[in-house]
Amino acid sequence: MSAAALTHRLAGREDIAAMTALMDAAIAELQRPFLDAAQIAASRTIMGLDSQLIDDKTYFVVEQGDALAGCGGWSRRATMYGGDRSPGRDAALLDPAKDPARVRAMYTHPAFVRRGVGRLILSLCEGAARAEGFVRAELVATLAGEPLYRACGYQAMERFVDDRGGMAVPLVRMSKAL
Ligand SMILES: CC(C)(COP(=O)(O)OP(=O)(O)OC[C@H]1O[C@@H](n2cnc3c(N)ncnc32)[C@H](O)[C@@H]1OP(=O)(O)O)[C@@H](O)C(=O)NCCC(=O)NCCS
């Protein structure tokens, strides 16, 4: 693979097919050290693409040349986590003066892990949220995501399980001052 630089831009609806394929690969492969096969299958119910973020222009892609390396975003809306097919989403707008911005749907292609793609997307999200007046960010991390967020200054607030996919999937709510 060439050593071309990573570039970034806002995601568009035309990126959905490629991003969905990337997410499928990341969910299947990168959670394997943390979850068993049944939990990974269940996690698909509570993870994935939230097209609201694309429409809100708060969702980024990172590329190396023509290759999609990762995607992820943030939100000024209440939903904490989940994709288009997850139950219980809430599109209510947050108040930057009292609510934390959400960090959402971070995925790196397995061929691009540990090259700073996640860190880059997170810094883009934090900068954009700060520019809109948010002073904190919150997220709900998978166990696969937790090391990235810890490395970027997020602290664990609460551990819980989500069993809406039919198996208990461990998750952790994390927070950071922006
Ligand atoms: C979480 C995820 C997006 C991280 O992506 P990434 O692009 O590999 O992360 P980065 O290269 O930016 O990592 C930055 C730092 O985070 C930490 N980190 C990231 N992945 C890690 C891992 N698997 N184990 C230990 N530390 C890790 C390291 O400190 C790393 O810095 P280093 O590589 O210099 O040591 C990726 O693993 C993924 O897609 N996982 C599956 C989907 C998922 O669970 N997403 C999170 C939803 S909340």
The ligand as an SDF file (V2000), in Angstrom:
LIG
                    3D

 48 50  0  0  0  0  0  0  0  0999 V2000
  -12.3860    1.9160   17.3940 C   0  0  0  0  0  0  0  0  0  0  0  0
  -11.7590    2.1140   16.0350 C   0  0  0  0  0  0  0  0  0  0  0  0
  -12.5880    3.1140   15.2270 C   0  0  0  0  0  0  0  0  0  0  0  0
  -10.3220    2.6560   16.2580 C   0  0  0  0  0  0  0  0  0  0  0  0
   -9.8040    3.0310   15.0180 O   0  0  0  0  0  0  0  0  0  0  0  0
   -8.2540    3.3000   14.6410 P   0  0  0  0  0  0  0  0  0  0  0  0
   -8.3150    4.1500   13.4220 O   0  0  0  0  0  0  0  0  0  0  0  0
   -7.5210    2.0240   14.5710 O   0  0  0  0  0  0  0  0  0  0  0  0
   -7.7020    4.1400   15.8820 O   0  0  0  0  0  0  0  0  0  0  0  0
   -6.3660    5.0560   15.9040 P   0  0  0  0  0  0  0  0  0  0  0  0
   -5.3350    4.4830   14.9890 O   0  0  0  0  0  0  0  0  0  0  0  0
   -6.7420    6.4710   15.6830 O   0  0  0  0  0  0  0  0  0  0  0  0
   -5.8950    4.8500   17.4140 O   0  0  0  0  0  0  0  0  0  0  0  0
   -5.5330    5.9340   18.2550 C   0  0  0  0  0  0  0  0  0  0  0  0
   -5.0990    5.3790   19.5970 C   0  0  0  0  0  0  0  0  0  0  0  0
   -6.2020    4.6850   20.2180 O   0  0  0  0  0  0  0  0  0  0  0  0
   -5.7120    3.5290   20.9190 C   0  0  0  0  0  0  0  0  0  0  0  0
   -6.2270    2.3190   20.2750 N   0  0  0  0  0  0  0  0  0  0  0  0
   -6.9570    2.2370   19.1320 C   0  0  0  0  0  0  0  0  0  0  0  0
   -7.2810    0.9520   18.8510 N   0  0  0  0  0  0  0  0  0  0  0  0
   -6.7460    0.1970   19.8330 C   0  0  0  0  0  0  0  0  0  0  0  0
   -6.7230   -1.2070   20.1100 C   0  0  0  0  0  0  0  0  0  0  0  0
   -7.3560   -2.0910   19.3040 N   0  0  0  0  0  0  0  0  0  0  0  0
   -6.0680   -1.6330   21.2050 N   0  0  0  0  0  0  0  0  0  0  0  0
   -5.4200   -0.7570   22.0180 C   0  0  0  0  0  0  0  0  0  0  0  0
   -5.3990    0.5840   21.8110 N   0  0  0  0  0  0  0  0  0  0  0  0
   -6.0570    1.0550   20.7360 C   0  0  0  0  0  0  0  0  0  0  0  0
   -4.1920    3.5870   20.8280 C   0  0  0  0  0  0  0  0  0  0  0  0
   -3.7310    4.3770   21.9310 O   0  0  0  0  0  0  0  0  0  0  0  0
   -4.0040    4.3450   19.5230 C   0  0  0  0  0  0  0  0  0  0  0  0
   -2.7680    4.9910   19.4290 O   0  0  0  0  0  0  0  0  0  0  0  0
   -1.4480    4.1500   18.9310 P   0  0  0  0  0  0  0  0  0  0  0  0
   -1.8640    3.3490   17.7340 O   0  0  0  0  0  0  0  0  0  0  0  0
   -0.4630    5.2420   18.6080 O   0  0  0  0  0  0  0  0  0  0  0  0
   -1.0540    3.2890   20.0950 O   0  0  0  0  0  0  0  0  0  0  0  0
  -11.6660    0.7580   15.2790 C   0  0  0  0  0  0  0  0  0  0  0  0
  -10.9920   -0.1720   16.0920 O   0  0  0  0  0  0  0  0  0  0  0  0
  -13.0060    0.1540   14.8860 C   0  0  0  0  0  0  0  0  0  0  0  0
  -13.5740    0.4540   13.8290 O   0  0  0  0  0  0  0  0  0  0  0  0
  -13.5540   -0.7750   15.7290 N   0  0  0  0  0  0  0  0  0  0  0  0
  -14.7750   -1.5370   15.3960 C   0  0  0  0  0  0  0  0  0  0  0  0
  -16.0180   -0.6750   15.3780 C   0  0  0  0  0  0  0  0  0  0  0  0
  -16.2460   -0.0410   16.7370 C   0  0  0  0  0  0  0  0  0  0  0  0
  -16.3830   -0.7300   17.7330 O   0  0  0  0  0  0  0  0  0  0  0  0
  -16.2930    1.2950   16.7260 N   0  0  0  0  0  0  0  0  0  0  0  0
  -16.4720    2.0580   17.9390 C   0  0  0  0  0  0  0  0  0  0  0  0
  -17.9010    2.3100   18.1620 C   0  0  0  0  0  0  0  0  0  0  0  0
  -18.1080    3.1830   19.7210 S   0  0  0  0  0  0  0  0  0  0  0  0
  1  2  1  0
  2  3  1  0
  2  4  1  0
  2 36  1  0
  4  5  1  0
  5  6  1  0
  6  7  2  0
  6  8  1  0
  6  9  1  0
  9 10  1  0
 10 11  2  0
 10 12  1  0
 10 13  1  0
 13 14  1  0
 14 15  1  0
 15 16  1  0
 15 30  1  0
 16 17  1  0
 17 18  1  0
 17 28  1  0
 18 19  1  0
 18 27  1  0
 19 20  2  0
 20 21  1  0
 21 22  1  0
 21 27  2  0
 22 23  1  0
 22 24  2  0
 24 25  1  0
 25 26  2  0
 26 27  1  0
 28 29  1  0
 28 30  1  0
 30 31  1  0
 31 32  1  0
 32 33  2  0
 32 34  1  0
 32 35  1  0
 36 37  1  0
 36 38  1  0
 38 39  2  0
 38 40  1  0
 40 41  1  0
 41 42  1  0
 42 43  1  0
 43 44  2  0
 43 45  1  0
 45 46  1  0
 46 47  1  0
 47 48  1  0
M  END
$$$$
